[in-house]
Amino acid sequence: MSQIPTVECPTCGAPVEFTAENKFRPFCSDRCKLIDLGAWASEEHKIPVAPDAEDELFSGDFDPRH
Ligand SMILES: [Zn+2]
C-alpha cells in the first residue's frame, strides 16, 4: 500500500499528485506552469523601488539627535 503524495498547485491551489508521471509537478497542468513562469518573468521586469529612498525623506524631516 503506497499513498501518492499530493501538493497544491502553486498557481491555482488544486491538489496535484506528486508522481514521476506528472511532468508538470508541482503544477496541475502545463497551463498553470506557464502562468507561474510568466509571473516570475514579469516580476523580474518590474522596476524595483529603491529601499532607502523613503528613509532619506524621513531623515530630512526628522533628526533623531534633537
Ligand atoms: Zn493549477
N, CA, C, O and the ligand as a Tripos MOL2 file, in Angstrom:
@<TRIPOS>MOLECULE
protein
  265   263    67     0     0
PROTEIN
NO_CHARGES

@<TRIPOS>ATOM
      1 N           0.8490   -1.1910    0.0000 N.3       1 MET1
      2 CA          0.0000    0.0000    0.0000 C.3       1 MET1
      3 C           0.8820    1.2380    0.0000 C.2       1 MET1
      4 O           1.6710    1.4600    0.9190 O.2       1 MET1
      5 N           0.7380    2.0130   -1.0130 N.am      2 SER2
      6 CA          1.5220    3.2430   -1.1090 C.3       2 SER2
      7 C           0.5930    4.4070   -1.3630 C.2       2 SER2
      8 O          -0.2800    4.3520   -2.2290 O.2       2 SER2
      9 N           0.7950    5.4620   -0.5940 N.am      3 GLN3
     10 CA         -0.0430    6.6360   -0.7670 C.3       3 GLN3
     11 C           0.6930    7.6420   -1.6460 C.2       3 GLN3
     12 O           1.8640    7.9470   -1.4200 O.2       3 GLN3
     13 N          -0.0030    8.1430   -2.6350 N.am      4 ILE4
     14 CA          0.6150    9.1170   -3.5370 C.3       4 ILE4
     15 C           0.6380   10.4760   -2.8580 C.2       4 ILE4
     16 O          -0.4160   10.9850   -2.4760 O.2       4 ILE4
     17 N           1.8030   11.0710   -2.6990 N.am      5 PRO5
     18 CA          1.8520   12.3970   -2.0720 C.3       5 PRO5
     19 C           1.2300   13.4440   -2.9860 C.2       5 PRO5
     20 O           1.4220   13.4230   -4.2020 O.2       5 PRO5
     21 N           0.4950   14.3450   -2.3880 N.am      6 THR6
     22 CA         -0.1130   15.3970   -3.1860 C.3       6 THR6
     23 C           0.3860   16.7600   -2.6970 C.2       6 THR6
     24 O           0.6350   16.9590   -1.5080 O.2       6 THR6
     25 N           0.5220   17.6660   -3.6220 N.am      7 VAL7
     26 CA          0.9210   19.0280   -3.2940 C.3       7 VAL7
     27 C          -0.1200   19.9730   -3.8780 C.2       7 VAL7
     28 O          -0.9170   19.5770   -4.7290 O.2       7 VAL7
     29 N          -0.1110   21.1930   -3.4300 N.am      8 GLU8
     30 CA         -1.0330   22.1740   -4.0030 C.3       8 GLU8
     31 C          -0.3720   22.8680   -5.1690 C.2       8 GLU8
     32 O           0.7750   23.3030   -5.0800 O.2       8 GLU8
     33 N          -1.0960   22.9670   -6.2510 N.am      9 CYS9
     34 CA         -0.5950   23.6800   -7.4190 C.3       9 CYS9
     35 C          -0.3030   25.1320   -7.0080 C.2       9 CYS9
     36 O          -1.1980   25.8200   -6.5160 O.2       9 CYS9
     37 N           0.9230   25.5990   -7.2010 N.am     10 PRO10
     38 CA          1.2670   26.9650   -6.7790 C.3      10 PRO10
     39 C           0.4420   28.0410   -7.4870 C.2      10 PRO10
     40 O           0.3120   29.1570   -6.9840 O.2      10 PRO10
     41 N          -0.1010   27.7130   -8.6280 N.am     11 THR11
     42 CA         -0.8560   28.7110   -9.3880 C.3      11 THR11
     43 C          -2.3160   28.7540   -8.9840 C.2      11 THR11
     44 O          -2.8450   29.8290   -8.7030 O.2      11 THR11
     45 N          -2.9850   27.5930   -8.9490 N.am     12 CYS12
     46 CA         -4.4250   27.6030   -8.7000 C.3      12 CYS12
     47 C          -4.8050   26.9190   -7.3930 C.2      12 CYS12
     48 O          -5.9640   26.9870   -6.9820 O.2      12 CYS12
     49 N          -3.8450   26.2530   -6.7220 N.am     13 GLY13
     50 CA         -4.1330   25.6520   -5.4300 C.3      13 GLY13
     51 C          -4.8070   24.2970   -5.5080 C.2      13 GLY13
     52 O          -5.1790   23.7330   -4.4790 O.2      13 GLY13
     53 N          -4.9690   23.7710   -6.6940 N.am     14 ALA14
     54 CA         -5.6010   22.4670   -6.8330 C.3      14 ALA14
     55 C          -4.6460   21.3730   -6.3650 C.2      14 ALA14
     56 O          -3.4340   21.4990   -6.5380 O.2      14 ALA14
     57 N          -5.1740   20.3100   -5.7790 N.am     15 PRO15
     58 CA         -4.3060   19.2100   -5.3520 C.3      15 PRO15
     59 C          -3.6770   18.5220   -6.5540 C.2      15 PRO15
     60 O          -4.3560   18.1930   -7.5260 O.2      15 PRO15
     61 N          -2.3740   18.3090   -6.4710 N.am     16 VAL16
     62 CA         -1.6300   17.7060   -7.5750 C.3      16 VAL16
     63 C          -0.9360   16.4580   -7.0660 C.2      16 VAL16
     64 O          -0.2650   16.5020   -6.0350 O.2      16 VAL16
     65 N          -1.0840   15.3610   -7.7620 N.am     17 GLU17
     66 CA         -0.3740   14.1380   -7.3990 C.3      17 GLU17
     67 C           1.0940   14.2920   -7.7660 C.2      17 GLU17
     68 O           1.4480   14.4680   -8.9310 O.2      17 GLU17
     69 N           1.9400   14.2200   -6.7400 N.am     18 PHE18
     70 CA          3.3680   14.4450   -6.9660 C.3      18 PHE18
     71 C           4.0180   13.1160   -7.3470 C.2      18 PHE18
     72 O           4.6390   12.4470   -6.5220 O.2      18 PHE18
     73 N           3.8600   12.7610   -8.5970 N.am     19 THR19
     74 CA          4.4040   11.4980   -9.0840 C.3      19 THR19
     75 C           5.3510   11.7610  -10.2420 C.2      19 THR19
     76 O           5.3300   12.8290  -10.8530 O.2      19 THR19
     77 N           6.1760   10.7730  -10.5310 N.am     20 ALA20
     78 CA          7.1290   10.9040  -11.6310 C.3      20 ALA20
     79 C           6.4010   11.0270  -12.9630 C.2      20 ALA20
     80 O           6.9140   11.6090  -13.9180 O.2      20 ALA20
     81 N           5.1910   10.4650  -13.0070 N.am     21 GLU21
     82 CA          4.4230   10.5290  -14.2520 C.3      21 GLU21
     83 C           3.8990   11.9310  -14.5200 C.2      21 GLU21
     84 O           3.6340   12.2960  -15.6660 O.2      21 GLU21
     85 N           3.7500   12.7170  -13.4510 N.am     22 ASN22
     86 CA          3.2220   14.0650  -13.6110 C.3      22 ASN22
     87 C           4.3670   14.9990  -13.9760 C.2      22 ASN22
     88 O           5.0920   15.4770  -13.1030 O.2      22 ASN22
     89 N           4.5230   15.2520  -15.2470 N.am     23 LYS23
     90 CA          5.6640   16.0550  -15.6960 C.3      23 LYS23
     91 C           5.4650   17.5450  -15.4110 C.2      23 LYS23
     92 O           6.3890   18.3420  -15.5690 O.2      23 LYS23
     93 N           4.2620   17.9100  -14.9930 N.am     24 PHE24
     94 CA          4.0110   19.3320  -14.6900 C.3      24 PHE24
     95 C           4.1710   19.6350  -13.2010 C.2      24 PHE24
     96 O           4.0670   20.7920  -12.7950 O.2      24 PHE24
     97 N           4.4210   18.6150  -12.3890 N.am     25 ARG25
     98 CA          4.5190   18.8220  -10.9490 C.3      25 ARG25
     99 C           5.5180   19.9200  -10.6130 C.2      25 ARG25
    100 O           6.5220   20.0160  -11.3190 O.2      25 ARG25
    101 N           5.3360   20.7360   -9.6210 N.am     26 PRO26
    102 CA          4.1840   20.6720   -8.7010 C.3      26 PRO26
    103 C           2.9250   21.3610   -9.2300 C.2      26 PRO26
    104 O           2.0060   21.6390   -8.4600 O.2      26 PRO26
    105 N           2.8750   21.6330  -10.5050 N.am     27 PHE27
    106 CA          1.6950   22.2770  -11.0780 C.3      27 PHE27
    107 C           0.7040   21.2180  -11.5340 C.2      27 PHE27
    108 O           1.0780   20.0700  -11.7720 O.2      27 PHE27
    109 N          -0.5770   21.6120  -11.6560 N.am     28 CYS28
    110 CA         -1.6050   20.6550  -12.0390 C.3      28 CYS28
    111 C          -1.6550   20.4870  -13.5440 C.2      28 CYS28
    112 O          -2.1860   19.4930  -14.0390 O.2      28 CYS28
    113 N          -1.1110   21.4390  -14.2740 N.am     29 SER29
    114 CA         -1.2030   21.3560  -15.7310 C.3      29 SER29
    115 C          -0.1240   22.2250  -16.3650 C.2      29 SER29
    116 O           0.5110   23.0490  -15.7070 O.2      29 SER29
    117 N           0.0560   22.0170  -17.6340 N.am     30 ASP30
    118 CA          1.0290   22.8240  -18.3670 C.3      30 ASP30
    119 C           0.6590   24.3010  -18.3170 C.2      30 ASP30
    120 O           1.5200   25.1790  -18.2810 O.2      30 ASP30
    121 N          -0.6520   24.5460  -18.3170 N.am     31 ARG31
    122 CA         -1.1250   25.9280  -18.3080 C.3      31 ARG31
    123 C          -0.7000   26.6510  -17.0280 C.2      31 ARG31
    124 O          -0.1860   27.7690  -17.0720 O.2      31 ARG31
    125 N          -0.9250   25.9900  -15.8880 N.am     32 CYS32
    126 CA         -0.5460   26.6100  -14.6150 C.3      32 CYS32
    127 C           0.9620   26.8050  -14.5310 C.2      32 CYS32
    128 O           1.4350   27.7880  -13.9610 O.2      32 CYS32
    129 N           1.7080   25.8770  -15.0940 N.am     33 LYS33
    130 CA          3.1610   26.0030  -15.0810 C.3      33 LYS33
    131 C           3.5880   27.2430  -15.8610 C.2      33 LYS33
    132 O           4.4480   28.0060  -15.4220 O.2      33 LYS33
    133 N           2.9740   27.4250  -17.0170 N.am     34 LEU34
    134 CA          3.3130   28.5820  -17.8490 C.3      34 LEU34
    135 C           2.8980   29.8850  -17.1820 C.2      34 LEU34
    136 O           3.6070   30.8880  -17.2730 O.2      34 LEU34
    137 N           1.7400   29.8700  -16.5050 N.am     35 ILE35
    138 CA          1.2800   31.0830  -15.8050 C.3      35 ILE35
    139 C           2.2800   31.4690  -14.7300 C.2      35 ILE35
    140 O           2.6140   32.6430  -14.5680 O.2      35 ILE35
    141 N           2.7640   30.4530  -13.9860 N.am     36 ASP36
    142 CA          3.7130   30.7390  -12.9100 C.3      36 ASP36
    143 C           5.0250   31.2530  -13.4750 C.2      36 ASP36
    144 O           5.6030   32.1980  -12.9380 O.2      36 ASP36
    145 N           5.4950   30.6510  -14.5340 N.am     37 LEU37
    146 CA          6.7370   31.1160  -15.1440 C.3      37 LEU37
    147 C           6.5720   32.5400  -15.6670 C.2      37 LEU37
    148 O           7.4910   33.3550  -15.5800 O.2      37 LEU37
    149 N           5.3900   32.8280  -16.2090 N.am     38 GLY38
    150 CA          5.1150   34.1760  -16.7040 C.3      38 GLY38
    151 C           5.1090   35.1880  -15.5790 C.2      38 GLY38
    152 O           5.5670   36.3190  -15.7430 O.2      38 GLY38
    153 N           4.5800   34.7720  -14.4200 N.am     39 ALA39
    154 CA          4.5410   35.6600  -13.2620 C.3      39 ALA39
    155 C           5.9500   35.9900  -12.8080 C.2      39 ALA39
    156 O           6.2500   37.1370  -12.4780 O.2      39 ALA39
    157 N           6.8140   34.9860  -12.7920 N.am     40 TRP40
    158 CA          8.1970   35.2170  -12.4010 C.3      40 TRP40
    159 C           8.8660   36.1630  -13.3830 C.2      40 TRP40
    160 O           9.5950   37.0700  -12.9810 O.2      40 TRP40
    161 N           8.6200   35.9530  -14.6630 N.am     41 ALA41
    162 CA          9.2580   36.7840  -15.6770 C.3      41 ALA41
    163 C           8.8190   38.2360  -15.5460 C.2      41 ALA41
    164 O           9.6350   39.1470  -15.6860 O.2      41 ALA41
    165 N           7.5330   38.4570  -15.2770 N.am     42 SER42
    166 CA          7.0490   39.8240  -15.1520 C.3      42 SER42
    167 C           7.5800   40.4750  -13.8810 C.2      42 SER42
    168 O           7.8150   41.6830  -13.8550 O.2      42 SER42
    169 N           7.7710   39.6820  -12.8280 N.am     43 GLU43
    170 CA          8.3700   40.2220  -11.6020 C.3      43 GLU43
    171 C           9.7440   40.7940  -11.8960 C.2      43 GLU43
    172 O          10.1000   41.8700  -11.4150 O.2      43 GLU43
    173 N          10.5110   40.0610  -12.6910 N.am     44 GLU44
    174 CA         11.8760   40.4910  -12.9620 C.3      44 GLU44
    175 C          11.9170   41.7540  -13.8110 C.2      44 GLU44
    176 O          12.8920   42.5050  -13.7900 O.2      44 GLU44
    177 N          10.8460   41.9690  -14.5530 N.am     45 HIS45
    178 CA         10.8260   43.1560  -15.4090 C.3      45 HIS45
    179 C          10.3480   44.4010  -14.6870 C.2      45 HIS45
    180 O          10.4460   45.5090  -15.2160 O.2      45 HIS45
    181 N           9.8300   44.2210  -13.4720 N.am     46 LYS46
    182 CA          9.3970   45.3850  -12.7000 C.3      46 LYS46
    183 C          10.6100   46.2120  -12.2780 C.2      46 LYS46
    184 O          11.6810   45.6750  -11.9950 O.2      46 LYS46
    185 N          10.4170   47.5120  -12.2450 N.am     47 ILE47
    186 CA         11.4940   48.3720  -11.7720 C.3      47 ILE47
    187 C          11.4270   48.4140  -10.2490 C.2      47 ILE47
    188 O          10.4330   48.8770   -9.6890 O.2      47 ILE47
    189 N          12.4610   47.9410   -9.5790 N.am     48 PRO48
    190 CA         12.4120   47.9090   -8.1150 C.3      48 PRO48
    191 C          12.4830   49.3150   -7.5180 C.2      48 PRO48
    192 O          13.2190   50.1740   -8.0040 O.2      48 PRO48
    193 N          11.7110   49.5310   -6.4680 N.am     49 VAL49
    194 CA         11.7490   50.8080   -5.7690 C.3      49 VAL49
    195 C          12.9610   50.8100   -4.8520 C.2      49 VAL49
    196 O          13.1760   49.8650   -4.0920 O.2      49 VAL49
    197 N          13.7340   51.8520   -4.9230 N.am     50 ALA50
    198 CA         14.9210   51.9310   -4.0790 C.3      50 ALA50
    199 C          14.5010   51.8620   -2.6160 C.2      50 ALA50
    200 O          13.7040   52.6890   -2.1730 O.2      50 ALA50
    201 N          15.0100   50.9110   -1.8610 N.am     51 PRO51
    202 CA         14.5440   50.7240   -0.4710 C.3      51 PRO51
    203 C          14.9330   51.8680    0.4580 C.2      51 PRO51
    204 O          14.3040   52.0490    1.5000 O.2      51 PRO51
    205 N          15.9440   52.6320    0.1090 N.am     52 ASP52
    206 CA         16.3830   53.6970    1.0150 C.3      52 ASP52
    207 C          15.8910   55.0730    0.5910 C.2      52 ASP52
    208 O          16.2050   56.0690    1.2440 O.2      52 ASP52
    209 N          15.1220   55.1440   -0.4970 N.am     53 ALA53
    210 CA         14.6140   56.4350   -0.9490 C.3      53 ALA53
    211 C          13.6900   57.0420    0.1100 C.2      53 ALA53
    212 O          13.7440   58.2410    0.3860 O.2      53 ALA53
    213 N          12.8430   56.1950    0.6940 N.am     54 GLU54
    214 CA         11.8970   56.6740    1.6990 C.3      54 GLU54
    215 C          12.6370   57.0810    2.9800 C.2      54 GLU54
    216 O          12.2810   58.0680    3.6240 O.2      54 GLU54
    217 N          13.6550   56.3200    3.3330 N.am     55 ASP55
    218 CA         14.4190   56.6240    4.5350 C.3      55 ASP55
    219 C          15.0830   57.9970    4.4510 C.2      55 ASP55
    220 O          15.1470   58.7270    5.4400 O.2      55 ASP55
    221 N          15.5710   58.3390    3.2660 N.am     56 GLU56
    222 CA         16.2160   59.6370    3.1070 C.3      56 GLU56
    223 C          15.2260   60.7760    3.2940 C.2      56 GLU56
    224 O          15.5630   61.8150    3.8620 O.2      56 GLU56
    225 N          13.9920   60.5740    2.8110 N.am     57 LEU57
    226 CA         12.9520   61.5860    3.0010 C.3      57 LEU57
    227 C          12.6820   61.8030    4.4790 C.2      57 LEU57
    228 O          12.5490   62.9350    4.9430 O.2      57 LEU57
    229 N          12.6030   60.7020    5.2090 N.am     58 PHE58
    230 CA         12.2950   60.7940    6.6310 C.3      58 PHE58
    231 C          13.4400   61.4410    7.4060 C.2      58 PHE58
    232 O          13.2020   62.2600    8.2930 O.2      58 PHE58
    233 N          14.6610   61.0840    7.0820 N.am     59 SER59
    234 CA         15.7930   61.6240    7.8310 C.3      59 SER59
    235 C          15.9430   63.1150    7.5960 C.2      59 SER59
    236 O          16.5210   63.8150    8.4270 O.2      59 SER59
    237 N          15.4210   63.6250    6.4540 N.am     60 GLY60
    238 CA         15.4720   65.0460    6.1890 C.3      60 GLY60
    239 C          14.5100   65.8200    7.0720 C.2      60 GLY60
    240 O          14.7980   66.9470    7.4750 O.2      60 GLY60
    241 N          13.3550   65.2100    7.3740 N.am     61 ASP61
    242 CA         12.3440   65.8790    8.1860 C.3      61 ASP61
    243 C          12.5560   65.6600    9.6780 C.2      61 ASP61
    244 O          12.1600   66.4830   10.5040 O.2      61 ASP61
    245 N          13.1800   64.5470   10.0060 N.am     62 PHE62
    246 CA         13.2440   64.1720   11.4040 C.3      62 PHE62
    247 C          14.6860   63.8850   11.7910 C.2      62 PHE62
    248 O          15.2890   62.9350   11.2920 O.2      62 PHE62
    249 N          15.2190   64.6740   12.6490 N.am     63 ASP63
    250 CA         16.5840   64.4590   13.1100 C.3      63 ASP63
    251 C          16.5480   63.8080   14.4820 C.2      63 ASP63
    252 O          16.1180   64.4450   15.4430 O.2      63 ASP63
    253 N          16.9830   62.5650   14.6040 N.am     64 PRO64
    254 CA         16.8710   61.8300   15.8920 C.3      64 PRO64
    255 C          17.7710   62.4210   16.9770 C.2      64 PRO64
    256 O          17.6030   62.0770   18.1480 O.2      64 PRO64
    257 N          18.7160   63.2930   16.6350 N.am     65 ARG65
    258 CA         19.6110   63.8440   17.6580 C.3      65 ARG65
    259 C          18.9420   64.9530   18.4770 C.2      65 ARG65
    260 O          19.4240   65.3000   19.5550 O.2      65 ARG65
    261 N          17.8290   65.5120   17.9700 N.am     66 HIS66
    262 CA         17.1480   66.5730   18.6890 C.3      66 HIS66
    263 C          16.2080   66.0310   19.7460 C.2      66 HIS66
    264 O          15.5540   66.8040   20.4460 O.2      66 HIS66
    265 ZN         -3.1370   24.6180  -11.3040 Zn       67 ZN67
@<TRIPOS>BOND
     1     1     2 1
     2     2     3 1
     3     3     4 2
     4     3     5 am
     5     5     6 1
     6     6     7 1
     7     7     8 2
     8     7     9 am
     9     9    10 1
    10    10    11 1
    11    11    12 2
    12    11    13 am
    13    13    14 1
    14    14    15 1
    15    15    16 2
    16    15    17 am
    17    17    18 1
    18    18    19 1
    19    19    20 2
    20    19    21 am
    21    21    22 1
    22    22    23 1
    23    23    24 2
    24    23    25 am
    25    25    26 1
    26    26    27 1
    27    27    28 2
    28    27    29 am
    29    29    30 1
    30    30    31 1
    31    31    32 2
    32    31    33 am
    33    33    34 1
    34    34    35 1
    35    35    36 2
    36    35    37 am
    37    37    38 1
    38    38    39 1
    39    39    40 2
    40    39    41 am
    41    41    42 1
    42    42    43 1
    43    43    44 2
    44    43    45 am
    45    45    46 1
    46    46    47 1
    47    47    48 2
    48    47    49 am
    49    49    50 1
    50    50    51 1
    51    51    52 2
    52    51    53 am
    53    53    54 1
    54    54    55 1
    55    55    56 2
    56    55    57 am
    57    57    58 1
    58    58    59 1
    59    59    60 2
    60    59    61 am
    61    61    62 1
    62    62    63 1
    63    63    64 2
    64    63    65 am
    65    65    66 1
    66    66    67 1
    67    67    68 2
    68    67    69 am
    69    69    70 1
    70    70    71 1
    71    71    72 2
    72    71    73 am
    73    73    74 1
    74    74    75 1
    75    75    76 2
    76    75    77 am
    77    77    78 1
    78    78    79 1
    79    79    80 2
    80    79    81 am
    81    81    82 1
    82    82    83 1
    83    83    84 2
    84    83    85 am
    85    85    86 1
    86    86    87 1
    87    87    88 2
    88    87    89 am
    89    89    90 1
    90    90    91 1
    91    91    92 2
    92    91    93 am
    93    93    94 1
    94    94    95 1
    95    95    96 2
    96    95    97 am
    97    97    98 1
    98    98    99 1
    99    99   100 2
   100    99   101 am
   101   101   102 1
   102   102   103 1
   103   103   104 2
   104   103   105 am
   105   105   106 1
   106   106   107 1
   107   107   108 2
   108   107   109 am
   109   109   110 1
   110   110   111 1
   111   111   112 2
   112   111   113 am
   113   113   114 1
   114   114   115 1
   115   115   116 2
   116   115   117 am
   117   117   118 1
   118   118   119 1
   119   119   120 2
   120   119   121 am
   121   121   122 1
   122   122   123 1
   123   123   124 2
   124   123   125 am
   125   125   126 1
   126   126   127 1
   127   127   128 2
   128   127   129 am
   129   129   130 1
   130   130   131 1
   131   131   132 2
   132   131   133 am
   133   133   134 1
   134   134   135 1
   135   135   136 2
   136   135   137 am
   137   137   138 1
   138   138   139 1
   139   139   140 2
   140   139   141 am
   141   141   142 1
   142   142   143 1
   143   143   144 2
   144   143   145 am
   145   145   146 1
   146   146   147 1
   147   147   148 2
   148   147   149 am
   149   149   150 1
   150   150   151 1
   151   151   152 2
   152   151   153 am
   153   153   154 1
   154   154   155 1
   155   155   156 2
   156   155   157 am
   157   157   158 1
   158   158   159 1
   159   159   160 2
   160   159   161 am
   161   161   162 1
   162   162   163 1
   163   163   164 2
   164   163   165 am
   165   165   166 1
   166   166   167 1
   167   167   168 2
   168   167   169 am
   169   169   170 1
   170   170   171 1
   171   171   172 2
   172   171   173 am
   173   173   174 1
   174   174   175 1
   175   175   176 2
   176   175   177 am
   177   177   178 1
   178   178   179 1
   179   179   180 2
   180   179   181 am
   181   181   182 1
   182   182   183 1
   183   183   184 2
   184   183   185 am
   185   185   186 1
   186   186   187 1
   187   187   188 2
   188   187   189 am
   189   189   190 1
   190   190   191 1
   191   191   192 2
   192   191   193 am
   193   193   194 1
   194   194   195 1
   195   195   196 2
   196   195   197 am
   197   197   198 1
   198   198   199 1
   199   199   200 2
   200   199   201 am
   201   201   202 1
   202   202   203 1
   203   203   204 2
   204   203   205 am
   205   205   206 1
   206   206   207 1
   207   207   208 2
   208   207   209 am
   209   209   210 1
   210   210   211 1
   211   211   212 2
   212   211   213 am
   213   213   214 1
   214   214   215 1
   215   215   216 2
   216   215   217 am
   217   217   218 1
   218   218   219 1
   219   219   220 2
   220   219   221 am
   221   221   222 1
   222   222   223 1
   223   223   224 2
   224   223   225 am
   225   225   226 1
   226   226   227 1
   227   227   228 2
   228   227   229 am
   229   229   230 1
   230   230   231 1
   231   231   232 2
   232   231   233 am
   233   233   234 1
   234   234   235 1
   235   235   236 2
   236   235   237 am
   237   237   238 1
   238   238   239 1
   239   239   240 2
   240   239   241 am
   241   241   242 1
   242   242   243 1
   243   243   244 2
   244   243   245 am
   245   245   246 1
   246   246   247 1
   247   247   248 2
   248   247   249 am
   249   249   250 1
   250   250   251 1
   251   251   252 2
   252   251   253 am
   253   253   254 1
   254   254   255 1
   255   255   256 2
   256   255   257 am
   257   257   258 1
   258   258   259 1
   259   259   260 2
   260   259   261 am
   261   261   262 1
   262   262   263 1
   263   263   264 2
@<TRIPOS>SUBSTRUCTURE
     1 MET1         2 RESIDUE 1 A MET
     2 SER2         6 RESIDUE 1 A SER
     3 GLN3        10 RESIDUE 1 A GLN
     4 ILE4        14 RESIDUE 1 A ILE
     5 PRO5        18 RESIDUE 1 A PRO
     6 THR6        22 RESIDUE 1 A THR
     7 VAL7        26 RESIDUE 1 A VAL
     8 GLU8        30 RESIDUE 1 A GLU
     9 CYS9        34 RESIDUE 1 A CYS
    10 PRO10       38 RESIDUE 1 A PRO
    11 THR11       42 RESIDUE 1 A THR
    12 CYS12       46 RESIDUE 1 A CYS
    13 GLY13       50 RESIDUE 1 A GLY
    14 ALA14       54 RESIDUE 1 A ALA
    15 PRO15       58 RESIDUE 1 A PRO
    16 VAL16       62 RESIDUE 1 A VAL
    17 GLU17       66 RESIDUE 1 A GLU
    18 PHE18       70 RESIDUE 1 A PHE
    19 THR19       74 RESIDUE 1 A THR
    20 ALA20       78 RESIDUE 1 A ALA
    21 GLU21       82 RESIDUE 1 A GLU
    22 ASN22       86 RESIDUE 1 A ASN
    23 LYS23       90 RESIDUE 1 A LYS
    24 PHE24       94 RESIDUE 1 A PHE
    25 ARG25       98 RESIDUE 1 A ARG
    26 PRO26      102 RESIDUE 1 A PRO
    27 PHE27      106 RESIDUE 1 A PHE
    28 CYS28      110 RESIDUE 1 A CYS
    29 SER29      114 RESIDUE 1 A SER
    30 ASP30      118 RESIDUE 1 A ASP
    31 ARG31      122 RESIDUE 1 A ARG
    32 CYS32      126 RESIDUE 1 A CYS
    33 LYS33      130 RESIDUE 1 A LYS
    34 LEU34      134 RESIDUE 1 A LEU
    35 ILE35      138 RESIDUE 1 A ILE
    36 ASP36      142 RESIDUE 1 A ASP
    37 LEU37      146 RESIDUE 1 A LEU
    38 GLY38      150 RESIDUE 1 A GLY
    39 ALA39      154 RESIDUE 1 A ALA
    40 TRP40      158 RESIDUE 1 A TRP
    41 ALA41      162 RESIDUE 1 A ALA
    42 SER42      166 RESIDUE 1 A SER
    43 GLU43      170 RESIDUE 1 A GLU
    44 GLU44      174 RESIDUE 1 A GLU
    45 HIS45      178 RESIDUE 1 A HIS
    46 LYS46      182 RESIDUE 1 A LYS
    47 ILE47      186 RESIDUE 1 A ILE
    48 PRO48      190 RESIDUE 1 A PRO
    49 VAL49      194 RESIDUE 1 A VAL
    50 ALA50      198 RESIDUE 1 A ALA
    51 PRO51      202 RESIDUE 1 A PRO
    52 ASP52      206 RESIDUE 1 A ASP
    53 ALA53      210 RESIDUE 1 A ALA
    54 GLU54      214 RESIDUE 1 A GLU
    55 ASP55      218 RESIDUE 1 A ASP
    56 GLU56      222 RESIDUE 1 A GLU
    57 LEU57      226 RESIDUE 1 A LEU
    58 PHE58      230 RESIDUE 1 A PHE
    59 SER59      234 RESIDUE 1 A SER
    60 GLY60      238 RESIDUE 1 A GLY
    61 ASP61      242 RESIDUE 1 A ASP
    62 PHE62      246 RESIDUE 1 A PHE
    63 ASP63      250 RESIDUE 1 A ASP
    64 PRO64      254 RESIDUE 1 A PRO
    65 ARG65      258 RESIDUE 1 A ARG
    66 HIS66      262 RESIDUE 1 A HIS
    67 ZN67       265 GROUP 0 **** ****
